Structures are given as C-alpha cells and as structure tokens.
Amino acid sequence: MQTMRVDNLTKTYGEKTLFDDLNFIINEKDRIGLIGTNGTGKSSLLNSLVESDHDFTGTITTSNSYSVAYLRQDPDLPEDMTIMEAVFAGAQRVYQTIRHYEEVLTKYSAHPEDEKLQKQYENAEAKMNEDDAWNASNEVKTILTQLKITDYDQKIKNLSGGQKRRVGLAQVLIQSPDLLLLDEPTNHLDFDSIAWLEKYLAAYKGAILLVTHDRYFLDRVANQIWELSFGKLHKYQGNYQDYVRLKAERVEGEVAAEHKRQQLYKSELDWMKAGAKARSTKQQARINRFNELKDNVNTLQLEDSVDINLGQQRLGKQVFEIQDGNLTIDNKVILKDFNILIQGAERIGISGENGAGKSSLLNVLAQRLPLDSGILKVGETVKLAYYTQQIEPIPEDKRVITYLSEIGQQVSTKSGQKISVAELLEQFLFPKFMHGTLIRKLSGGEKRRLYLLKLLMEQPNVLLLDEPTNDLDIATLTVLEDYISNFNGTVITVSHDRYFLDKVANRLLFFKGNGVISEHRGVFTDFLSELDQPNSEKTAPTKKAESSTVAEEPKVKTKTKLTYAEQMEWDHLEDDIDDLETQKDVADQQMQENSDDYGKLAELQQLKDQLDEKINSKMERWEYLSQFVN
C-alpha cells in the first residue's frame, strides 16, 4: 500500500507560525478535506508536501515510486503551448509516447508517400499500443470535454483565468498519481462539471487531499476532514456534516477541561498564598504540580467567530429595473429583450453556464457597462457595494489598519454603537499583531476578507456579490451568510456554490447562454434537481422572464466523420485486435504446457490479464469509430 508519512512538519512566516510539529500519514483511498481560516497555511501545507516550498522543517517519507500531482490556485502552464500540448507536457512515459506519436503523425500526414516517415509512424503507433497510450489520449479528451474545454488547439495565453484552471485540473487528473493535491478545484466550474468531478474523485484509486470552500462538495467527496487551526492539525472522521458535529463536541470538551484547570489553579493558588513550605516530599510534589498547572492554565485557543454587525442606510422600495434590455459582447448575446424589476430586501441568486454573461449583468446594474438598448432605472436611495471577482488594486505597501482608516476611524453598528477600526479588524479575524502588517504579506484569502470588510464599512444598502465564495474560508462564508440573512437591504449574488445559494437566495436567474435566462423561485438545489429530471414539470418563468427566453439554444456541432488520424487508426484496428487475440491464444497454450510451474503460471496469467485489458480497450475504440465510417 502506497503511503506518505510526515513527521514534525513546521513552518513559520514572519511573526506567524503557520503549522507546528505536524505528524500524519496519508494512505491509499484517503479522501481528506483540509479546511481552516484564510491565512492559517493550507496552501503552504500543500506546497510543503510537494516540496516546492523548502522553507520548512520536518521529514516527508514516501517510496521511490510515489507520485504526487498538484492543482494550484494559479496553475503554471506554458503560455505558448496549445491546450493539448500543455496537458501532455509532463515527464511521464505515456506523455512522451503521445507527444512523439503526434509529432510523427503531423509529418506523415503532410508526406504520406515518404517511406521513412511511414516506418516512423508504424513504430510510433506500435509504441502507443505498447504503452496503452490510446486510452490516455481519449481519457484526457473526455476530461477536457467534461470541464467544458472543447477547442484543444487554443493557445494557453488566449485563455481566461477560469479556463486555465480547468486545463490545470485536467493536467493533474490525467496523471493519476498516488496522491492528488487539489487547491479549490471547484472554482470556475459549472454544476455539470462539479457533479462529474464528484463522481470522478469518488472512483479515484489513489489518495486525495483537497482544499475547498464548497461544503456540498466536501460532503460528497471527503471521508476525513483535517482542520488547520493555530498551527495544529485536528482530524475528524467523516464528511463536512460529521466535522461540524464532532468539532462542537471537541470544543465543548476542551472548554470544560479548561474550566476544571482554572478551578484547580485557583484552589492551588490559595494554598500557595497561605504559605506552603516544602517540608516534605509530598508538599514539594504539590508545589511542582502547581508550577506545571500554572504553565498550562488559560492556554486554550478557540477560533473567534466573524461578527459583522454594521449599520446601513435606508433603502426605498425600488432598487433596479431593466426594461427591454439588450446587450451583446464580442458577438455573443448576453441579454435579449430582458425585463426585470428588483425591489428592496430581495435575495437574488444568479447562476448558469460559464461565459453566459452573469458578471456582465452585475456590471450593468453597477452602471459599469451600458446596455446596447433598453432602459436601466436605479433607485434614488441605492448605496451600492460591489464585491467583484477581481478585487480592486490594493496598495501592497500600505498597512492593514491604514487601508481601512481611509474609510473612517470608526463605524456604527445597527444599534448605533461606535466601534473603532482596530476593534472591527479583531472581530474580522485580524488580531492586533496583524494591524500594522503590510498588505503584501497577507495571503490571497486574507486580502479578499480585508476587501470585503472595506466594502461593508461603507454601510451599503445594496450588495452585488460576484463569486464571493472563491478564496474565502468557510468560517467567513458562514458569517457572511448570517449577515445577509439579517441584512435589511437587497443582495444579488452570482455564484456556483450550491450551499451558499441555498442559504442566501430565494429568487433565481439561470443563464443558459445566447440570451436565454429563466427565472425560478425557491431553494437552488431543488431547482438543480428539476434540471436533472427532464420529464418533470419545470417551474414556469414569470412573464418578464419569458421575454428573455425567445432565443433558441445554441446548436452543438456533432461529429460526422473520421479525421485523417482516426481513419489511419481504423485501418489498422481490426488487425491489432486479431494480433492481441493470437497472443492470448499463445498464452493459453503455454499455461497448459506449464500447468505444474506455479511461478510461470502466475506470469502467464498476468500477461493474459494485460492482453484482455488491451483487447477490451481496442474493442471500445472500434465501437466508437465505427459510428463514423462511411
């Protein structure tokens, strides 16, 4: 069984200890969800496990053949390569075989009369068979398709950030390593892709360690939750729901134990003050126990809850209205005769296909993007805060408290109480020693939390949130959900986070692309369930939503014939299957001839199993290609 053993792993960053003396083992089939407040060191721990971050102490022990693949939040992909070239850019043998085959195929396709190139092609094809590389090539195309990447010849430099993450995810999945490290794998994935990824990981043969804010994803994928808190790792068996229950039990037990220590300390302190003297061994032992108790009392560290209790300005009844709105960007229809009325205290969730224009609608409402035609009305009392996917440039050389002090030295709570910026920072999980920290030293998640706090300090009455769950920790999301539930204003959220949308939205806009937008009422996961049942009755859109659904669904281009490379593969496929069947017959004959040699029988049985796998693979390929043979 392949394992990774970690002993005494420690890392500090400036004044902060990210993790201290961690010890753990990762076994095959482990499905570990790693959670913790932003800035606690989750990504640093993943970096340490692949030893890309050498600034740590401790030992990591694996076998020589142990392999690890790592999806970073910002994958490092070669900009001048195509998608397929980037996916197969690894050093694994099967990647080298596929790259060589593609190179030879390109040359041979251009000069099919060249006998030397024909021989090279035949050798490359034989190598593809030997390494079973056809399966790898087909699997990566399947993975890319499931992740909504269909144009394999695009250059990496022309992709969006979300597309690059999906290519990076495909790159690590196809490697099938012993340990798969995934940092926020569901970011920029739509619901179909997330559902597919859940099933893919459930069937994965190796171990998985992942960082994610998606609580439904954790429930479906994880069989362990590891929480990184105050430099220590707390381990819980089960999924996220189990973690919530087990952590509450652990904290309750630790609080009770700390209370007992404090009571005992007070009792022993009274004894010491009474003039205890070490006149006997027994009394000296009691004095020693007191000194030990003094060192351990009041050492319990518990995470503070993020408490957002800020006031807001009055909001009138009308917030936004769009009448007959039309918008096209880069020849792509975003809005078509779109009508919507948004009033005070509404909770609207926006989701749907990637690239369909969800963020563009927020930009229209924020008056950052004009309609091509139609009318946008904004209520006179609207005071807007817009939490964008790409946060505004933050001056990296400013200190945390200085950045917020530009909004004001103090803010008012709902009850009218005045609180200082320093107090607000502490409520928002920035302890005092971090107030003077330069912003450039914060983690990505801490910067996002600081940016959110700045927006809320402005005391808006309308919130536009564009993918707020990306890069925020679960603790912050939980309190943001609570804040929204008590917020008197209007909240409009673009998100693919099912859990978050279930908590904060009861009116839903679903973007299907090409200007098709349907409207629904109720819980988001109930709506997704309806989508999975095509014959069930769908929620009828409102009259205003019907005007947005007149555009036809974009037609998907279907495959009708073999490519040149597939035709050449087809021409040899039946001969390849016959050859493998012949090899299997020979293996059967040899097994009969060596029936008394158990060592030889084991070798022949292994060979026969391998041949069966190759035959099955070739047959599946034959069945697929046969659909397109003219």
C-alpha positions in Angstrom: 0.0 0.0 0.0 1.4 3.4 -1.1 1.6 5.9 1.8 3.1 9.3 2.6 4.4 9.8 6.2 5.0 13.3 7.6 6.9 13.9 10.8 7.4 17.1 12.8 6.5 19.4 9.9 6.9 23.1 10.9 6.7 26.3 9.0 6.8 30.0 10.1 6.1 33.1 8.0 7.5 36.2 9.6 6.0 36.5 13.1 3.3 33.9 12.3 3.6 30.1 12.9 1.6 28.5 10.1 1.9 25.0 11.4 4.0 23.5 14.2 5.2 19.9 14.6 2.6 18.2 12.4 2.6 14.4 12.2 0.3 12.4 9.9 0.1 9.6 7.4 -1.9 9.7 4.1 -3.0 6.2 3.0 -4.5 5.0 -0.3 -8.2 5.8 -0.7 -8.0 8.6 1.9 -10.3 11.5 0.8 -9.1 14.4 3.0 -10.8 17.8 3.1 -8.3 20.4 4.5 -10.1 23.4 6.0 -9.1 26.4 8.1 -9.4 30.2 8.3 -7.6 32.1 5.4 -4.0 32.7 6.3 -3.7 29.6 8.5 -1.3 27.9 6.0 -3.5 25.5 4.0 -1.8 26.3 0.6 1.6 26.4 2.4 1.0 22.9 3.7 0.2 21.6 0.2 3.3 23.3 -1.1 5.4 21.6 1.5 4.0 18.2 0.6 5.3 18.6 -3.0 8.4 20.2 -1.6 8.0 23.3 -3.8 8.3 25.3 -0.6 11.6 24.3 1.0 11.3 26.8 3.9 10.0 24.2 6.4 11.5 21.7 8.8 10.5 18.1 9.3 10.6 15.0 7.2 8.3 13.6 4.4 8.8 9.9 3.7 7.5 8.1 0.6 8.6 5.2 -1.6 10.8 6.0 -4.6 7.9 5.3 -6.9 5.4 7.5 -5.1 3.9 10.2 -7.3 2.1 13.4 -6.4 0.2 15.9 -8.7 -0.8 19.3 -7.5 -3.5 21.7 -8.8 -2.5 25.1 -7.6 -4.9 28.0 -7.4 -3.0 29.6 -10.3 -1.7 26.8 -12.4 1.7 27.4 -14.1 1.1 26.5 -17.7 3.4 27.2 -20.7 1.8 30.2 -22.4 2.8 29.4 -26.0 1.6 25.8 -25.9 -1.8 24.6 -27.1 -4.2 23.1 -24.5 -3.4 19.5 -25.5 0.4 20.3 -25.6 0.1 21.8 -22.1 -1.8 18.8 -20.7 0.7 16.3 -22.1 3.8 18.4 -21.1 4.6 16.2 -18.1 7.6 13.9 -17.9 5.6 10.6 -17.6 6.4 7.9 -20.1 2.9 7.9 -21.6 3.1 11.6 -22.2 6.4 11.2 -24.1 4.8 8.4 -26.2 1.8 10.6 -27.1 3.9 13.6 -27.9 6.2 11.6 -30.2 3.2 10.0 -31.9 1.6 13.4 -32.6 4.8 14.8 -34.0 5.3 11.8 -36.3 1.7 11.8 -37.3 1.9 15.5 -38.3 4.9 14.9 -40.5 3.5 11.7 -42.0 0.1 13.4 -42.8 1.9 16.0 -44.8 4.1 13.5 -46.7 2.2 10.1 -46.8 4.4 9.0 -49.7 7.6 9.1 -47.7 8.5 5.5 -46.8 10.9 6.6 -44.0 8.1 8.6 -42.3 5.7 5.7 -42.8 8.1 3.4 -40.9 8.4 6.0 -38.1 4.6 6.3 -38.0 4.3 2.5 -37.7 6.9 2.4 -34.9 5.1 5.3 -33.1 1.8 3.5 -33.4 3.2 0.3 -32.0 4.6 2.3 -29.1 1.2 3.8 -28.5 -0.2 0.2 -28.3 2.6 -1.0 -26.1 2.1 1.8 -23.5 -1.7 1.7 -23.9 -1.5 5.4 -24.7 -4.7 5.5 -26.8 -6.6 5.3 -23.5 -4.7 8.2 -22.0 -5.3 10.3 -25.1 -9.0 9.5 -25.1 -9.3 10.0 -21.4 -7.8 13.5 -21.4 -10.3 14.5 -24.2 -13.1 13.1 -22.1 -11.9 15.1 -19.0 -11.5 18.3 -21.0 -15.0 17.9 -22.5 -16.5 17.4 -19.0 -14.7 20.5 -17.9 -16.2 22.4 -20.9 -13.0 22.7 -22.9 -13.6 21.7 -26.5 -11.1 23.6 -28.7 -7.9 21.7 -27.9 -5.8 23.9 -30.3 -6.3 27.1 -28.4 -3.1 28.7 -27.0 -2.8 28.9 -23.2 -2.1 32.6 -23.5 -5.5 33.2 -25.0 -7.5 31.5 -22.2 -9.3 33.2 -19.3 -8.2 32.6 -15.8 -11.1 30.2 -15.3 -10.2 28.2 -18.4 -6.6 27.9 -17.3 -7.7 26.5 -14.0 -9.8 23.8 -15.8 -6.8 22.9 -18.1 -4.7 22.7 -15.0 -7.2 20.4 -13.4 -7.3 18.1 -16.5 -3.5 18.0 -16.4 -3.3 16.7 -12.8 -6.2 14.3 -13.2 -4.8 12.5 -16.2 -1.5 11.8 -14.3 -3.4 9.5 -11.9 -0.8 10.0 -9.2 -0.7 8.2 -5.8 -1.6 11.5 -4.1 -3.7 14.2 -5.7 -3.5 17.6 -4.1 -6.3 20.0 -5.2 -6.5 23.6 -4.1 -10.0 24.9 -4.7 -10.8 22.5 -7.5 -14.4 23.7 -8.0 -13.6 27.3 -8.6 -14.8 28.3 -12.1 -16.6 25.0 -12.7 -20.3 25.0 -13.5 -22.7 22.5 -11.9 -22.4 19.7 -14.5 -18.6 19.8 -14.2 -18.8 19.8 -10.4 -21.1 16.8 -10.4 -18.8 15.0 -12.9 -15.8 15.8 -10.7 -17.5 14.4 -7.6 -18.1 11.1 -9.3 -14.6 11.0 -10.8 -12.9 11.5 -7.4 -15.3 9.0 -5.7 -13.9 6.3 -8.1 -10.2 7.5 -7.9 -7.8 4.8 -6.9 -5.2 6.9 -5.1 -5.4 9.3 -2.1 -6.8 12.9 -2.3 -6.0 15.9 -0.2 -8.1 18.9 -1.2 -8.8 22.5 0.0 -12.2 23.8 -0.9 -14.9 26.2 0.4 -17.7 24.1 -1.3 -19.4 22.4 1.6 -21.7 20.2 -0.5 -18.6 19.0 -2.4 -16.9 18.1 0.9 -19.9 16.2 1.9 -19.9 14.1 -1.3 -16.1 13.6 -1.6 -14.4 13.6 1.8 -14.2 10.7 4.2 -11.9 12.8 6.6 -11.8 16.5 7.5 -8.5 18.0 8.7 -8.7 21.4 10.3 -5.6 23.6 10.5 -6.0 25.9 13.5 -3.4 27.8 15.5 -0.7 25.8 13.9 -2.2 22.4 14.9 -4.0 19.8 12.8 -7.3 18.5 14.2 -8.5 15.3 12.4 -12.2 14.2 12.1 -13.5 11.0 10.5 -16.4 11.6 8.1 -17.6 14.3 5.8 -18.3 18.0 6.5 -21.5 17.4 8.4 -19.7 14.9 10.6 -17.0 17.5 11.1 -19.4 20.2 12.3 -20.9 17.8 15.0 -17.5 16.3 16.1 -15.8 19.7 16.3 -18.6 21.1 18.5 -18.1 18.1 20.8 -14.3 18.6 20.9 -14.6 22.3 21.7 -17.2 21.6 24.4 -14.9 19.1 26.0 -11.9 21.4 25.8 -13.8 24.3 27.3 -15.0 22.0 30.2 -11.4 20.8 30.8 -10.1 24.3 30.7 -12.7 25.3 33.3 -11.6 22.5 35.6 -8.0 23.5 35.2 -8.9 27.1 36.2 -10.8 26.0 39.3 -8.0 23.7 40.4 -5.5 26.5 39.7 -7.5 28.9 42.0 -7.6 26.3 44.7 -3.9 25.6 44.5 -3.1 29.3 44.3 -4.9 29.9 47.6 -2.8 27.1 49.2 0.4 28.6 47.8 -0.6 32.1 49.2 -1.2 30.5 52.6 2.5 30.0 52.8 3.1 26.5 51.6 6.5 25.2 52.5 8.4 22.2 51.1 8.8 20.5 54.5 8.0 17.1 53.0 8.4 15.3 49.7 4.6 15.3 49.4 4.4 19.1 49.7 7.2 19.6 47.3 5.4 17.4 44.8 2.3 19.6 45.2 4.3 22.7 44.6 5.8 21.2 41.4 2.2 20.3 40.2 1.1 23.9 40.9 4.0 25.2 38.8 3.1 22.8 36.0 -0.6 23.8 36.2 0.3 27.5 36.1 2.1 26.9 32.7 -1.0 25.2 31.3 -3.9 27.2 32.5 -5.5 29.7 30.1 -3.7 28.2 27.1 -6.9 27.0 25.3 -7.1 28.7 21.9 -10.5 28.9 20.2 -11.3 30.5 16.9 -13.4 33.6 17.2 -16.5 33.9 15.1 -16.6 36.6 12.4 -19.2 39.0 13.6 -20.4 41.6 11.0 -22.8 43.9 12.9 -22.7 47.1 10.8 -25.4 49.6 10.2 -26.7 50.6 6.8 -28.6 53.4 5.1 -32.3 53.4 4.4 -33.4 51.8 1.1 -36.5 52.6 -0.8 -38.9 50.2 -2.4 -37.5 50.3 -6.0 -33.8 49.2 -6.4 -33.3 48.3 -10.1 -35.4 47.9 -13.2 -34.4 46.9 -16.7 -36.9 47.4 -19.5 -36.3 45.6 -22.8 -32.6 45.4 -22.2 -30.2 44.1 -25.0 -26.5 43.5 -24.7 -24.0 41.8 -27.0 -20.3 41.4 -26.2 -17.8 40.1 -28.7 -20.7 38.9 -31.0 -22.1 36.9 -28.0 -25.7 37.7 -27.0 -25.8 38.4 -23.2 -29.3 40.0 -22.8 -32.2 39.9 -25.3 -35.3 41.9 -24.6 -34.6 41.4 -20.9 -37.0 42.7 -18.3 -36.6 42.6 -14.6 -37.8 44.5 -11.5 -35.8 44.3 -8.3 -37.1 45.7 -5.1 -35.9 46.3 -1.6 -34.9 43.4 0.7 -34.9 40.9 -2.2 -32.4 37.9 -2.3 -31.5 37.1 -5.9 -29.1 34.3 -6.9 -27.6 34.3 -10.4 -26.1 31.1 -11.8 -25.7 29.1 -15.0 -23.3 28.4 -17.9 -19.8 29.8 -17.7 -19.4 32.7 -20.1 -23.1 33.3 -20.5 -23.0 36.8 -19.1 -23.7 36.6 -15.4 -21.0 39.0 -14.3 -22.0 41.3 -17.2 -25.4 41.7 -15.7 -23.9 42.8 -12.4 -21.7 45.3 -14.3 -24.9 46.7 -16.0 -26.6 47.1 -12.6 -23.5 48.7 -11.2 -23.5 51.1 -14.2 -20.1 50.0 -15.3 -21.4 48.5 -18.5 -24.0 50.3 -20.7 -26.8 48.4 -22.4 -26.8 48.4 -26.2 -30.5 49.3 -26.0 -33.2 49.4 -23.4 -33.6 51.3 -20.1 -31.9 50.8 -16.7 -33.5 52.5 -13.7 -31.7 52.8 -10.4 -33.5 53.8 -7.2 -32.6 57.1 -5.7 -31.7 55.7 -2.3 -29.4 53.0 -3.5 -26.0 52.9 -1.9 -24.1 50.1 -3.7 -21.2 47.9 -2.7 -19.9 45.7 -5.5 -17.7 42.7 -4.5 -16.1 41.7 -7.8 -14.2 38.6 -8.8 -11.1 40.6 -9.4 -10.7 42.8 -6.4 -9.7 46.5 -6.9 -6.0 47.1 -6.8 -4.9 47.3 -3.1 -1.8 49.3 -2.3 0.6 46.5 -1.3 2.8 48.7 0.7 0.0 50.1 2.9 -0.6 48.6 6.3 -3.8 46.8 7.1 -5.2 49.4 9.5 -4.2 52.3 7.3 -6.1 50.9 4.3 -9.3 50.7 6.4 -8.8 54.0 8.2 -9.3 55.8 4.8 -13.0 54.8 5.1 -13.2 56.2 8.6 -11.7 55.9 12.1 -14.9 54.3 13.4 -18.2 52.9 12.2 -21.7 52.5 13.6 -23.4 49.2 14.4 -27.1 48.5 13.9 -27.7 49.6 17.5 -25.9 52.9 16.9 -22.8 51.9 18.9 -19.5 53.3 17.6 -16.6 50.8 17.1 -13.1 51.6 16.1 -11.3 50.2 13.0 -9.0 48.3 15.3 -11.9 46.6 17.1 -13.6 45.9 13.7 -10.4 44.2 12.5 -10.2 42.0 15.5 -13.9 41.0 15.0 -13.0 40.1 11.4 -10.1 37.7 12.5 -7.2 40.1 12.1 -5.5 40.0 15.6 -3.7 43.1 16.9 -0.3 42.0 15.8 -1.5 42.0 12.2 -2.9 45.5 12.2 0.4 47.0 11.2 1.2 44.3 8.7 1.9 45.3 5.1 -0.9 44.2 2.8 1.6 42.4 0.5 2.3 39.9 3.4 -1.3 38.8 3.6 -2.5 35.6 1.9 -4.8 35.8 -1.1 -7.8 34.8 1.1 -6.9 37.4 3.8 -6.7 40.1 1.1 -10.2 39.1 -0.1 -11.5 39.2 3.5 -9.9 42.7 4.0 -11.5 43.9 0.7 -15.0 42.6 1.9 -14.6 44.4 5.2 -13.7 47.6 3.4 -16.9 47.4 1.4 -19.1 46.6 4.4 -17.6 49.5 6.3 -19.1 51.8 3.7 -22.5 50.7 5.1 -24.3 50.0 1.8 -27.9 49.0 1.4 -27.4 47.0 -1.8 -24.8 44.3 -2.2 -23.7 42.9 -5.6 -21.5 39.8 -4.9 -19.7 38.2 -7.9 -18.5 34.7 -6.9 -17.9 35.7 -3.2 -17.2 32.1 -2.2 -14.0 32.0 -4.3 -11.0 32.3 -1.9 -13.0 33.0 1.3 -12.7 30.4 4.1 -15.8 28.5 5.3 -15.8 30.4 8.7 -16.1 33.8 6.8 -18.7 32.4 4.4 -20.8 31.1 7.3 -20.9 34.5 9.0 -21.4 36.3 5.6 -24.5 34.1 5.2 -25.7 35.1 8.6 -25.0 38.7 7.9 -27.1 38.5 4.7 -30.0 36.8 6.5 -30.1 39.9 8.8 -29.3 42.5 6.2 -32.3 44.8 5.5 -31.2 45.7 2.0 -31.1 43.9 -1.3 -28.5 41.2 -2.2 -27.7 40.0 -5.7 -25.2 37.1 -5.9 -23.5 35.4 -8.8 -22.3 32.0 -7.6 -21.8 28.4 -8.5 -21.7 27.4 -4.8 -24.8 25.4 -4.2 -24.6 25.6 -0.4 -24.2 29.4 -0.4 -27.0 29.9 -2.9 -29.3 27.7 -0.8 -28.6 29.9 2.2 -28.8 33.4 0.7 -31.2 33.3 -2.3 -34.9 32.6 -2.9 -35.3 34.2 -6.4 -33.1 32.6 -9.1 -31.9 33.7 -12.5 -30.4 30.9 -14.5 -28.3 31.9 -17.6 -28.3 29.2 -20.3 -26.3 31.2 -22.9 -27.3 33.1 -26.1 -29.5 35.5 -24.1 -31.7 32.7 -22.6 -32.4 33.5 -18.9 -35.0 31.6 -16.9 -36.4 32.7 -13.6 -37.4 30.5 -10.6 -38.5 30.8 -7.0 -37.3 28.7 -4.1 -34.3 26.7 -3.0 -31.5 26.4 -5.5 -30.7 22.7 -5.1 -34.4 21.9 -5.6 -34.1 23.7 -9.0 -31.0 21.7 -9.9 -32.9 18.5 -9.1 -35.6 19.6 -11.6 -32.9 20.1 -14.2 -31.7 16.5 -13.7 -35.3 15.3 -14.4 -36.0 16.4 -18.0 -39.5 14.9 -18.0 -40.6 16.6 -14.8 -42.6 19.8 -14.7 -40.3 22.8 -14.6 -41.1 26.0 -12.7 -42.9 28.3 -15.1 -41.0 31.5 -15.7 -42.6 34.8 -15.0 -44.0 36.9 -17.8 -41.0 39.2 -17.7 -38.7 36.2 -17.7 -40.5 34.7 -20.8 -39.3 37.7 -22.9 -35.7 36.6 -22.1 -36.2 33.0 -23.4 -37.1 33.7 -27.0 -33.6 32.9 -28.3 -33.0 29.3 -29.3 -30.5 27.2 -27.5 -27.2 27.2 -29.4 -26.8 24.1 -31.5 -23.9 21.8 -30.7 -21.8 20.7 -33.6 -21.9 16.9 -33.9 -19.1 14.7 -35.2 -20.0 13.1 -38.6 -16.8 11.5 -40.0 -13.4 10.3 -39.1 -10.4 12.6 -39.0 -7.3 11.6 -41.1 -5.6 10.3 -38.0 -8.7 8.3 -36.9 -9.0 6.8 -40.4 -5.4 5.6 -40.2 -6.1 4.2 -36.8 -9.3 2.5 -38.0 -7.4 0.9 -40.9 -5.2 -1.0 -38.5 -7.6 -1.6 -35.7 -9.0 -5.0 -36.6 -5.5 -6.3 -37.4 -4.4 -5.0 -33.9 -7.3 -6.9 -32.3 -6.5 -10.1 -34.2 -2.9 -9.8 -33.2 -3.8 -9.4 -29.5 -6.2 -12.4 -29.7 -3.4 -14.5 -31.2 -1.1 -13.5 -28.3 -3.8 -14.5 -25.9 -4.2 -17.9 -27.6 -0.5 -18.5 -27.3 -0.6 -17.5 -23.6 -3.4 -20.1 -23.1 -1.4 -22.8 -24.8 1.7 -22.0 -22.7 -0.4 -22.2 -19.5 -1.5 -25.7 -20.4 2.1 -26.7 -21.1 3.3 -25.3 -17.8 0.5 -26.4 -15.5 2.9 -27.6 -12.8 5.1 -24.5 -12.8 3.1 -22.1 -10.5 5.6 -19.3 -10.9 5.3 -19.5 -14.7 1.5 -19.7 -14.5 1.4 -16.5 -12.4 3.5 -14.7 -15.0 1.3 -16.0 -17.9 -1.9 -15.1 -16.0 -0.7 -11.6 -15.5 0.2 -11.4 -19.3 -3.3 -12.7 -20.1 -5.0 -10.1 -17.9 -3.0 -7.4 -19.6 -4.0 -8.7 -23.1 -7.6 -8.8 -22.0 -7.5 -5.2 -21.0 -5.9 -4.2 -24.3 -8.5 -6.1 -26.3 -11.4 -4.6 -24.4 -9.8 -1.1 -24.9 -9.4 -1.7 -28.7 -13.0 -3.1 -28.9 -14.4 0.0 -27.3 -12.3 2.1 -29.7 -13.6 0.1 -32.6 -17.2 0.5 -31.5 -16.7 4.3 -31.2 -15.0 4.8 -34.6 -17.4 2.5 -36.4 -20.2 5.1 -36.0 -18.4 7.5 -38.3 -17.1 5.1 -41.0 -18.6 5.9 -44.4 
